[in-house]
């Protein structure tokens, strides 16, 4: 069972090395004639104004927070889904209660207007 | 001739025998097998992309009444090869202000995460890189790395368009991961396993009618919609909307680095349709597959191509959504629908109905949800359109 992860490990090494091999081949073949104008940022020919690395808008954090909650819920529900056939009715209703609590959270977020994109 | 002997496992047995005759024994042989399997998987994936790009361009051309690529090679088949060679020899331009390490790492990461997902896709019964007991979770884990690669590219380019693209990646890919995960959880719930091969095996009943797409059309619809968004395809291609932000997160990339993003995009679409095939379309199941296991590969690729064709069809047909519509569709429609579907499926399966009737009950439940969901969506849409119209037209005096 555990030795399957040996294959995953080898695939990970090859899959990670592969793009760099491609880049190395391209490095050998491609022309290298940089100049300041070419290496400037492409913004439709207009010079960029001000700082690019600005702060994220708070909206994205809101969605990220909701995402984290639901993703963790999904991680908790996967073992439930796998063991579903052996579970008693009581355990199933407990899992459903767990989903419902998060559904209430979704309704709360919705009513609060956090899902509206501004 | 005994047809059951035509099996990919027989090739494997002969292969192992040949190495053992040469005096190489299991610990080393296993490692050699792993390396060969990994390289084969990689080559299958990469060669697939060459065909897929040609296929998608041809489909889009047919739908939009164009010819598509038709100059290089027969039917333009070699057009992608020519494009790849061109990109290989193109100059690589790195903006001077870019964050170099992140900038160079992003395309590699984009390719890496898609290639890793190939490991758990069952091409036929037992023909799978590693049949992990957490296969579905593994796919979800590596799938979420895609948003990281795109955000890295958008952030490191030091370009405002790229940054907007990166922001949209975060919003879109994270949001649509929730319905995708829930839609993938429902087959796991019914089959009781997270093994990809086990999921394909579980759909072998009733001669094709046991495929989960027939039993659970609503779950398949959620999966398809989330797939379109996760694959960054129209109508959800906001993160590379050409008319708004030029090319999105990969705007500054050129040459081979751009080629890696391109490859990752197409391979991701194919991997997502392969996952959909395994979870909902019966994987390698098909007529006579129990007698001739090698047919499974044919069925698997045929189904995957059908699903990819549907994705290409949608891409060539639908206009792009606005970002608020896209977020609303996810959080106010797909996520509640998926939650209700999950709870209902769990209750229905615990009722303990005999074999064909639990499937029928699931089908009825799915259809009720699908039709009811769309009815509610239509009503909400109608209300929204009506409200915006009322805001702009002056109130007429009543007669």
Interface residues (C-beta under 8 A of the other chain):
Chain A: X1 X3 X4 X5 X6 X7 X8 X10 X11 X12 X14 X15 X16 X18 X19 X20 X22 X23 X25 X26 X27 X29 X30 X31 X32 X33 X34 X36 X38 X39 X40 X41 X42 X43 X44 X48 X52 X53 X54 X56 X57 X60 X63 X64 X66 X67 X70 X71 X74 X75 X77 X78 X81 X82 X83 X84 X85 X89 X92 X95 X96 X99 X100 X102 X103 X106 X110 X115 X116 X117
Chain B: X30 X31 X34 X35 X37 X38 X39 X41 X42 X87 X88 X89 X90 X91 X92 X93 X94 X95 X96 X97 X104 X107 X108 X111 X112 X115 X116 X118 X119 X129 X130 X131 X132 X133 X136 X137 X140 X155 X157 X158 X159 X160 X161 X163 X167 X170 X171 X174 X175 X177 X178 X181 X182 X185 X188 X189 X192 X193 X194 X246 X251 X252 X255 X256 X257 X259 X260 X323 X324 X327 X328 X331 X332 X335 X336 X339 X342 X343 X346 X347 X349 X350
